[in-house]
């Protein structure tokens, strides 16, 4: 369970301009859910107008949405809105911080046989690279970084965790 509040998410991500505005009272959040499977206590990400009716029916506690959809969602029940200039980026970073997967239980080997790691290195289990990830040449993955399934990272890149 995630256990946070809308105000905490606003506080954490406002400094980065990821979340620009909170509309409605602070609400507790138990988990991140998809729009199709949400319920009270959930945080959802609403980036399409066709999700407004689903959200109105399911009544999650908090929705991260765009300025474009803010007015359409403002009158939906007890819903608190976190307004973001880029809902997809907000989703990626909020989920990374609050809804991490239990990678330790996924059955992955600690270090894949194709990894290039100096023999004197102490590799933390906190750097995670998901399935089907493609990483370019001369890329560095820093401790604590999470690269989700199917991501593509270009060459000459440094992947660092969000704090």
Secondary structure, DSSP 8 states (H G I E B T S, - for coil): ---EEHHHHHHHHHTTTS--EEES---EE-EE--GGG--TTEEEEE-STTHHHHHHHH--SEEEE-HHHHHHHHTSTT-EEEE-S-HHHHHHHHHHHHS---GGGGT--SS-TT----TT----TT-EE-TT-EE-TT-EE-TT-EE-TT-EE-SS-EE----
